[in-house]
Amino acid sequence: MPWNMRTEKENVSEIRSFAEWSWDDIRLLLACADFESFAGAAQAVGLDQSTVSRRVGELEAAIGGPLFHRKRSGATPTAAGLFILARARSMANAAAQVEEAMRGLADFAAPTVSIGASEGLMAYSIKPALLGQARAELPFDRRGLERPLPALAFSTVTDGADIAIETTNPGEVPRKQGNFRVQKIGAMRFVPVVARACRDGRSAPSRFDEIAGRPLLDIRIYKRIGGLEPWNGLVAHAEPTMVTTIEKTSQIRDPMLAGAGITVLAPYSKFHDSRIHVLDMAVPDMSVSLWLTAHEDALREPAVRMTYNLLRTMFRASPWFR
């Protein structure tokens, strides 16, 4: 029966059943869209293809219409599918933030100061430096860590953290409501990098615009960063088959070292792994501004104030963030 011919009672009954959907159903829809294939989605989530097809069919039956166009070459979202997927991605982002918050709280049994920052900045700079992991603390001089630190919790969720390191496009200031202390602590530049051993037998590109003809390794969040417009332009005009997209900054190392392509990272990334090579070329400005923020109420706590001042000193003293 077409959707518009159903009775109001039948519609309400169907919609109520949506509350029984699980997070696995949402993840399955996202996998089908990301891989544009039920077979690819099945492999990604560890199911067989017939199970994926059946579960997607059950969801489609619940709304009375298809979520995907089935073709021999794969599956692409319908208009209804795109409508659902936009909201599913918001759920996925929220779930990732909850997971990151829980991981941060698990670092210490009784955290007294919570720090929030972007996933890449947290994974490769802030958390390693404060926890004393020698190889990954290179952007900072740790001599300021003479006094014992309070118990810390780390998260990629900046809202609600005692202290947040926020990123904005150059020239922009974080929009904060309430009595917040906001201080600029520098900028983070991005440069093209590639695995030393993965040049495809060709000479490295000598100009930034030549990168567009090589395999590219993109990070999904880059598309939302205006300060990376030159890079995003290259990715947008590249052949889709030449671009591999990674979900998180912390997941980029292995595919890059395996030869998936050129990407852009902070210039100090080469010190994290000697196999990472910064391409020697003139590059357009690609950067984000960094801001240290904390509510004045939180700063009344001595442990929060000490950690805030320490982070400000570390960033401002680092040559990598000037």
N, C-alpha and C positions, 0 to 999 in steps of 0.2 A: 504494500500500500504506500503510495507517495506520502512524503512528510506532510504536505499541506492538506491531505485528506484524512489524517489521523484525528481522532477525537481529542479534545482537551484532556480528558482523563487519561488516555493512552500516552499522550505526550508527557504529562506530569509523572506518570509511572516510570517511563523510560528515563527521564532526567534524574529522578531520584536514584536510579540504579547507578548513575555516574559516580556517586559517593563511594561505591564499592571498587572503583578503579584503584589499582595499586601504582606505586611509583615505577614499578617494572614496566607497566603498560606505557607510561609516558616515555621512559627511556627507550622502549622499543620503537615508538613512533619517531623519536629523534634519530635513532640509529638508521631506520629505513630512509629518512630524509637525507642524512649525512652521506650514506653510502649509495643512495639512489638505486637501491637494490635490496630485495628481501633476502637474497642469498648472502650479500655482504653484511647485512644487519644480523642475520642468523649467526654468522661466524663471529661477529664482534661481541654478541651477548651470550654466546655459548648455547644456542638452540639449533634445532634443525629447521630447514626452510619451511616445511609444512606447518610446523607449530607457529612460526612467525606469521605465515599467511592466514592461519586460522584465527590467531589472536587479533590481527589487524581487522579481519573480517567481522569479528564480534564487535569491535569498537565501531566499525562502519554501520553495522546493523543497529547499534544503539542510537546513532544520529540520523539514520535513514538515508545515507548517501555515501559515496566513496571519498576516502581521504587521499588515495593515491591513484594515478593513472598507471595501469599495468601494461608494460610493453616487453617485447622480447629482450630489449636492451637494458631493462631495469624497471624502476618505479619512480615516478616523480609526483610531488604533492599536487592535489587539486586545489582550487580556491578555498574550499572548506578545510583542506589539510593545512594550507599555509596559515589560515586563521587560527587553527588549533596549535600549530607548531610555534607560532609567535609567543603564545602564552606558555607553551611547554618549555621553551628556552628560558623564559623568566623563572619558571619553577626550577629548572636545572641550575641556573645561576644562584638562586636562593639556597638550594640544597648544597651547592658547593661551598657557600659561605657558612652554612651551619656546620658542615664537615670541618672546614678550616678552623672555625671557632672551637670546636670540640677537640681538634688536634692540639690547638694552642693551649687549651686548658689542661690537657693531659701532660704537657711538658713538666708542669710542677703541680704538686698536690694542692697547694694553697697559694695561688697567685695573688700578689698584692698590687701589681702594676700591669695593665694590659697595653700592648702596643699593636697598632694596626697599620698596615702598609700594603702596597700592591704586591701581588704574588711573586713577581720577579725580584723586586727590591728586597722583599723579606727573605726570600730563599737564598739569594746570592750575596747580600750585603749585611743587612741589619742583624738577622738572627745568628749567622755564623760569627760575626764580630763580637756580639754581646756574649755569646756562649764560648768564645775562645777557640773556635776551630781554625787553626793556623792558616791553612792554604786559602780559605775563603774570606779571610779578613783583610785582604790586600788593599781595598779602597780606603781603609781607615788606619790611623795610628792608634793602637790600643793602650798607649801609655796613660791615657786618661782614666783607664779602668783600674785605678789603684785601690779604690775602696770596694768592699764587697757589694755586689748588686743586690737589690731586693729580689724576691721571687717574681718571675716574669711570665706572662702569657702572651703568645704571638698569634696574630690572626690577619687574614687578608680583608677582614671587615673593619673599615675605619670608623663607621658610625658606632658610637657607644664605647669606643676604646678610650682609656685614660689619656693616651697620647697617640696621635696619628701622624704619619708622614704621608702627605697627600700630593698628588701630581696634577698639574694643570698644563694646558698649552701655554707656550711662551706669551707673556704679557697679561695672562689671566691670574686672578686671585681666587682662592677657595671661597665659596659662598657659605658662610656660617651664620646660623641664627642663634643669638644669645651671646653671653659674655665669654668669648673665646680669645685666647692669646694665639695670634697667627704670625709666624716669623718665617721669612724666606731663608732657606738653608743651602740653596744652590740650584744647580741644574744637572740633569743627566743627559749626556749626548749619546747618540747611536751611530755606529759605523758598520760598514759591510764586513762580514766575517765569513770564513769558509774553513773546512777541515784541510789541514796542510796536505794530507795525502790524497785528496779528492779533487783533482783539477781536470779530470777526464782527458789527461794527456795533452791538454791545451795550455797555452800561456794564460795567466790570470788576466781578467779584464783590467784595462788601465784607466777607463773612464766609467763614471757612474752609470751613464745611459747604456753602456755595453752589457750591464748586468742583466737587462731585460731578456737577452737571448740565452741566458743560462738557466738551469734548474733553480727554482727559488723555494725557500723554506720560510713560510709565513707563520705568524702567531695570531690567532683569531682576534685577540684584544687590540692588536695594532690598528685595525680598521676604525676603531673608535678614538684614536689619538690624532688630533689635528696636527701636532708637531711632527708627525711622521708622514706628512703628505707626500714628499718626494718618493718614499718607499712604497706607500700605498698606491701611488700612480703607476709605478713599475709593475706591481702585482696585478693591478686592474687591467693593464694592457698586455700582460703576458699571456701566452697560450695556456688555457686551463690545465692541460696535461703537464705543463712545466712547473706547476705550483703545488706544493704539498703544504697543507694547513695543519698546524699543531694547536691543541687546545690551550696549553699552559706553557709559560716560559720554562718552568722546571722540567718539562718533558722534551725540550728541544735538543739537548746535548747528544743523545744517542743517535737520532736520525741525522743530525748534522755530521757527526763523526763517521757515519755510515755512508756519507756521500749524497744525502738527499738534496743538497743545494746550498746556495748562498742565502744568508739571512742578515739581519741587523741586530746588534747587541751593544751593550756598553763597551767602550774600548778596553776596560780592564778585564773583560772576559777572557782575554788571551792568557792571563795569569792563573785563571782557575784550571786551565788545561793547556799544556804546551802544544797539543795537537790543533788548537784553534789559531787560525791565521787571520790577522787584520789586513784587508786588502789595501795596498799602497796606492791611493788615488785621492784626488780632490773630491769632496762630497758636499752636497748642499746641507744647510743646517737642518739637522734632525735632533730635536731635544724636547724635554719636558722640564718644567720648573718644579722644584721640590719645596714643600712648605711643612713646617712643624706646627701642629695645632694641638691645643689642649684647653679644656674649659677651666676657667679661673677657680671654680669650686674644687676640681680635681687637683689643681696645683697647690692647694692649701695642705695637701698631704705631703709630708717631707719626702717620702720615697718617690712619689710621682714627680715632684719638683726636681729632685736630684737626677732622675733618669731623663727628664726633659732637657735639663741643662747639659747633661752628658752627650745626648744625641746631637744637640745643637752644636756643641764644640767639635764633635767628631766629624760631622758633615762639613762645617765651615773650614776646618783645618785640612780637609782632604783635597788634594789637587784634582781628583777625578770628578768633583762636583762643582767646580768653579765655572 
